[in-house]
Amino acid sequence: YLITGDVTVPQGLTLTIEPGVEVRFMRISDDMSSGKDSNRSELRISGILKAEGSAQSRITFSSNGEAPASGDWYGIVMTGSQSKATLRHTTVEHHSYGVRVESSHSQNRAVKDIVIEDSVFRNGGTALYRYENQSWWSFAFNRNTVETTSGYGLYWYRYADSVSILDNSFTNGQISL
């Protein structure tokens, strides 16, 4: 699949990406000229994203550039109060942010809002990022490999949310919680 501009999953809907699928983003392009970065395509999630590959059949999010580089596409942006994302056995590369959180969420310790496991983030910016002064979010970030070109592999600003960060490998990036 080739993405040329922002794609939004509205609240109440689910986007399921099957094992083995490659989602490619046009290099430094956003034909919608919208979202967090009007020059780079984003996958904006107000509903639910399910990207669950397998060890034998990974899901890839990448640039479509001839010479791909960090920042070619913006990233997966969690935008809604009901949004959820599961990424398992995925490869995310050439992004500004792997997954960026920019909205408020209600507190529910029983359910993880974001689950990222057994995935690889490489040749890109921060794998999981939240800076805005937002309310409750919960996440699991387990058994991932992060090879970042930015200062942070994982950046989560404010609030002691319900989190699980286990057995990850970080190269060229620090963790800030």
Secondary structure by P-SEA (a helix, b strand, c coil): ccccccccccccbbbbbcccbbbbbccccccccccccccbbbbccccbbbbcccccbbbbbbccccccccccccccccccccbbbbbcbbbbccccccbbbccccccccccccbbbccbbbccccccbbbcccccbbbbbbcbbbbbccccccbbbccccccccccccccccbbbcc
